[in-house]
Amino acid sequence: MSLSPHIPSPHLPLCQLPAGGSGRVQALAGDAQFCQRVREMGFGESTLIKKVSGTETILCQVNGVRIALSHGAARNILVAPISSGC
């Protein structure tokens, strides 16, 4: 039995999270300097985030603060989507 194509995988890049969607950071990709920098910005593992908008520049809300990321940076932040609970 195969999964329906509309069911999201457990982890996806932040840039692929739909606008208005929430997720929990699962892993950071990239070099050590990048990982340290985004952790300092609040994107540490297990952090709850909300993608506010964007495709090329991604606007997110993290710990009550809105932060803009490039698409490339958002591609290296892997999140687990959190459903809205329908």
mmCIF file of the C-alpha atoms, coordinates in Angstrom:
data_MODEL
# 
_entry.id   MODEL 
# 
loop_
_atom_site.group_PDB 
_atom_site.id 
_atom_site.type_symbol 
_atom_site.label_atom_id 
_atom_site.label_alt_id 
_atom_site.label_comp_id 
_atom_site.label_asym_id 
_atom_site.label_entity_id 
_atom_site.label_seq_id 
_atom_site.pdbx_PDB_ins_code 
_atom_site.Cartn_x 
_atom_site.Cartn_y 
_atom_site.Cartn_z 
_atom_site.occupancy 
_atom_site.B_iso_or_equiv 
_atom_site.pdbx_formal_charge 
_atom_site.auth_seq_id 
_atom_site.auth_comp_id 
_atom_site.auth_asym_id 
_atom_site.auth_atom_id 
_atom_site.pdbx_PDB_model_num 
ATOM 1  C CA . MET A 1 1  ? 0.000  0.000  0.000  1.00 0.00 ? 1  MET A CA 1 
ATOM 2  C CA . SER A 1 2  ? 1.525  3.343  -1.016 1.00 0.00 ? 2  SER A CA 1 
ATOM 3  C CA . LEU A 1 3  ? 1.125  6.637  0.769  1.00 0.00 ? 3  LEU A CA 1 
ATOM 4  C CA . SER A 1 4  ? -0.982 9.368  -0.764 1.00 0.00 ? 4  SER A CA 1 
ATOM 5  C CA . PRO A 1 5  ? 1.194  11.942 -2.574 1.00 0.00 ? 5  PRO A CA 1 
ATOM 6  C CA . HIS A 1 6  ? -0.309 14.843 -0.581 1.00 0.00 ? 6  HIS A CA 1 
ATOM 7  C CA . ILE A 1 7  ? 0.940  13.492 2.769  1.00 0.00 ? 7  ILE A CA 1 
ATOM 8  C CA . PRO A 1 8  ? 4.109  15.421 3.658  1.00 0.00 ? 8  PRO A CA 1 
ATOM 9  C CA . SER A 1 9  ? 7.332  13.585 4.415  1.00 0.00 ? 9  SER A CA 1 
ATOM 10 C CA . PRO A 1 10 ? 8.489  13.747 8.034  1.00 0.00 ? 10 PRO A CA 1 
ATOM 11 C CA . HIS A 1 11 ? 11.124 16.391 7.212  1.00 0.00 ? 11 HIS A CA 1 
ATOM 12 C CA . LEU A 1 12 ? 11.258 19.034 4.522  1.00 0.00 ? 12 LEU A CA 1 
ATOM 13 C CA . PRO A 1 13 ? 13.313 22.141 3.891  1.00 0.00 ? 13 PRO A CA 1 
ATOM 14 C CA . LEU A 1 14 ? 11.884 25.291 5.461  1.00 0.00 ? 14 LEU A CA 1 
ATOM 15 C CA . CYS A 1 15 ? 11.601 26.849 1.992  1.00 0.00 ? 15 CYS A CA 1 
ATOM 16 C CA . GLN A 1 16 ? 9.027  24.142 1.099  1.00 0.00 ? 16 GLN A CA 1 
ATOM 17 C CA . LEU A 1 17 ? 6.822  24.719 4.150  1.00 0.00 ? 17 LEU A CA 1 
ATOM 18 C CA . PRO A 1 18 ? 3.660  26.497 2.981  1.00 0.00 ? 18 PRO A CA 1 
ATOM 19 C CA . ALA A 1 19 ? 3.125  30.141 3.970  1.00 0.00 ? 19 ALA A CA 1 
ATOM 20 C CA . GLY A 1 20 ? 1.243  30.210 7.255  1.00 0.00 ? 20 GLY A CA 1 
ATOM 21 C CA . GLY A 1 21 ? 2.498  26.733 8.133  1.00 0.00 ? 21 GLY A CA 1 
ATOM 22 C CA . SER A 1 22 ? 4.253  25.784 11.334 1.00 0.00 ? 22 SER A CA 1 
ATOM 23 C CA . GLY A 1 23 ? 7.008  23.296 11.917 1.00 0.00 ? 23 GLY A CA 1 
ATOM 24 C CA . ARG A 1 24 ? 9.623  22.121 14.355 1.00 0.00 ? 24 ARG A CA 1 
ATOM 25 C CA . VAL A 1 25 ? 13.299 22.318 13.347 1.00 0.00 ? 25 VAL A CA 1 
ATOM 26 C CA . GLN A 1 26 ? 14.668 18.786 13.083 1.00 0.00 ? 26 GLN A CA 1 
ATOM 27 C CA . ALA A 1 27 ? 18.132 19.276 11.601 1.00 0.00 ? 27 ALA A CA 1 
ATOM 28 C CA . LEU A 1 28 ? 20.460 21.844 10.098 1.00 0.00 ? 28 LEU A CA 1 
ATOM 29 C CA . ALA A 1 29 ? 22.465 21.174 6.956  1.00 0.00 ? 29 ALA A CA 1 
ATOM 30 C CA . GLY A 1 30 ? 25.479 23.095 5.729  1.00 0.00 ? 30 GLY A CA 1 
ATOM 31 C CA . ASP A 1 31 ? 28.860 23.863 7.175  1.00 0.00 ? 31 ASP A CA 1 
ATOM 32 C CA . ALA A 1 32 ? 29.544 24.390 10.872 1.00 0.00 ? 32 ALA A CA 1 
ATOM 33 C CA . GLN A 1 33 ? 29.650 28.193 10.519 1.00 0.00 ? 33 GLN A CA 1 
ATOM 34 C CA . PHE A 1 34 ? 26.188 28.285 8.905  1.00 0.00 ? 34 PHE A CA 1 
ATOM 35 C CA . CYS A 1 35 ? 24.718 25.941 11.542 1.00 0.00 ? 35 CYS A CA 1 
ATOM 36 C CA . GLN A 1 36 ? 26.163 28.012 14.386 1.00 0.00 ? 36 GLN A CA 1 
ATOM 37 C CA . ARG A 1 37 ? 24.858 31.266 12.871 1.00 0.00 ? 37 ARG A CA 1 
ATOM 38 C CA . VAL A 1 38 ? 21.275 30.061 12.395 1.00 0.00 ? 38 VAL A CA 1 
ATOM 39 C CA . ARG A 1 39 ? 21.276 28.562 15.908 1.00 0.00 ? 39 ARG A CA 1 
ATOM 40 C CA . GLU A 1 40 ? 22.274 32.011 17.206 1.00 0.00 ? 40 GLU A CA 1 
ATOM 41 C CA . MET A 1 41 ? 19.337 33.467 15.244 1.00 0.00 ? 41 MET A CA 1 
ATOM 42 C CA . GLY A 1 42 ? 16.971 31.078 17.041 1.00 0.00 ? 42 GLY A CA 1 
ATOM 43 C CA . PHE A 1 43 ? 16.701 28.204 14.543 1.00 0.00 ? 43 PHE A CA 1 
ATOM 44 C CA . GLY A 1 44 ? 18.069 25.526 16.878 1.00 0.00 ? 44 GLY A CA 1 
ATOM 45 C CA . GLU A 1 45 ? 16.960 21.933 16.725 1.00 0.00 ? 45 GLU A CA 1 
ATOM 46 C CA . SER A 1 46 ? 13.476 21.404 18.243 1.00 0.00 ? 46 SER A CA 1 
ATOM 47 C CA . THR A 1 47 ? 12.542 25.090 17.873 1.00 0.00 ? 47 THR A CA 1 
ATOM 48 C CA . LEU A 1 48 ? 8.954  25.783 16.815 1.00 0.00 ? 48 LEU A CA 1 
ATOM 49 C CA . ILE A 1 49 ? 8.752  28.125 13.823 1.00 0.00 ? 49 ILE A CA 1 
ATOM 50 C CA . LYS A 1 50 ? 6.068  29.629 11.609 1.00 0.00 ? 50 LYS A CA 1 
ATOM 51 C CA . LYS A 1 51 ? 6.655  30.510 7.971  1.00 0.00 ? 51 LYS A CA 1 
ATOM 52 C CA . VAL A 1 52 ? 4.934  33.848 7.469  1.00 0.00 ? 52 VAL A CA 1 
ATOM 53 C CA . SER A 1 53 ? 5.550  34.273 3.734  1.00 0.00 ? 53 SER A CA 1 
ATOM 54 C CA . GLY A 1 54 ? 7.997  34.110 0.902  1.00 0.00 ? 54 GLY A CA 1 
ATOM 55 C CA . THR A 1 55 ? 9.593  32.050 -1.807 1.00 0.00 ? 55 THR A CA 1 
ATOM 56 C CA . GLU A 1 56 ? 12.906 33.779 -2.600 1.00 0.00 ? 56 GLU A CA 1 
ATOM 57 C CA . THR A 1 57 ? 13.167 35.569 0.734  1.00 0.00 ? 57 THR A CA 1 
ATOM 58 C CA . ILE A 1 58 ? 11.530 33.574 3.499  1.00 0.00 ? 58 ILE A CA 1 
ATOM 59 C CA . LEU A 1 59 ? 9.935  35.467 6.406  1.00 0.00 ? 59 LEU A CA 1 
ATOM 60 C CA . CYS A 1 60 ? 9.605  33.361 9.568  1.00 0.00 ? 60 CYS A CA 1 
ATOM 61 C CA . GLN A 1 61 ? 8.512  33.898 13.118 1.00 0.00 ? 61 GLN A CA 1 
ATOM 62 C CA . VAL A 1 62 ? 10.844 32.335 15.683 1.00 0.00 ? 62 VAL A CA 1 
ATOM 63 C CA . ASN A 1 63 ? 10.502 32.871 19.433 1.00 0.00 ? 63 ASN A CA 1 
ATOM 64 C CA . GLY A 1 64 ? 8.249  35.899 18.851 1.00 0.00 ? 64 GLY A CA 1 
ATOM 65 C CA . VAL A 1 65 ? 10.662 37.556 16.398 1.00 0.00 ? 65 VAL A CA 1 
ATOM 66 C CA . ARG A 1 66 ? 10.280 37.813 12.611 1.00 0.00 ? 66 ARG A CA 1 
ATOM 67 C CA . ILE A 1 67 ? 13.426 36.891 10.699 1.00 0.00 ? 67 ILE A CA 1 
ATOM 68 C CA . ALA A 1 68 ? 14.056 36.984 6.950  1.00 0.00 ? 68 ALA A CA 1 
ATOM 69 C CA . LEU A 1 69 ? 16.177 34.242 5.378  1.00 0.00 ? 69 LEU A CA 1 
ATOM 70 C CA . SER A 1 70 ? 17.425 33.692 1.866  1.00 0.00 ? 70 SER A CA 1 
ATOM 71 C CA . HIS A 1 71 ? 15.991 30.750 -0.039 1.00 0.00 ? 71 HIS A CA 1 
ATOM 72 C CA . GLY A 1 72 ? 19.400 29.063 0.155  1.00 0.00 ? 72 GLY A CA 1 
ATOM 73 C CA . ALA A 1 73 ? 19.532 29.374 3.937  1.00 0.00 ? 73 ALA A CA 1 
ATOM 74 C CA . ALA A 1 74 ? 15.943 28.146 4.314  1.00 0.00 ? 74 ALA A CA 1 
ATOM 75 C CA . ARG A 1 75 ? 16.781 25.137 2.145  1.00 0.00 ? 75 ARG A CA 1 
ATOM 76 C CA . ASN A 1 76 ? 19.327 24.043 4.790  1.00 0.00 ? 76 ASN A CA 1 
ATOM 77 C CA . ILE A 1 77 ? 16.873 24.135 7.721  1.00 0.00 ? 77 ILE A CA 1 
ATOM 78 C CA . LEU A 1 78 ? 14.912 20.891 7.842  1.00 0.00 ? 78 LEU A CA 1 
ATOM 79 C CA . VAL A 1 79 ? 11.551 20.987 9.609  1.00 0.00 ? 79 VAL A CA 1 
ATOM 80 C CA . ALA A 1 80 ? 8.784  18.589 10.555 1.00 0.00 ? 80 ALA A CA 1 
ATOM 81 C CA . PRO A 1 81 ? 5.462  20.188 9.622  1.00 0.00 ? 81 PRO A CA 1 
ATOM 82 C CA . ILE A 1 82 ? 2.928  20.543 12.417 1.00 0.00 ? 82 ILE A CA 1 
ATOM 83 C CA . SER A 1 83 ? -0.675 20.092 11.368 1.00 0.00 ? 83 SER A CA 1 
ATOM 84 C CA . SER A 1 84 ? -3.285 22.610 12.404 1.00 0.00 ? 84 SER A CA 1 
ATOM 85 C CA . GLY A 1 85 ? -5.319 19.809 13.974 1.00 0.00 ? 85 GLY A CA 1 
ATOM 86 C CA . CYS A 1 86 ? -8.421 19.423 11.778 1.00 0.00 ? 86 CYS A CA 1 
# 
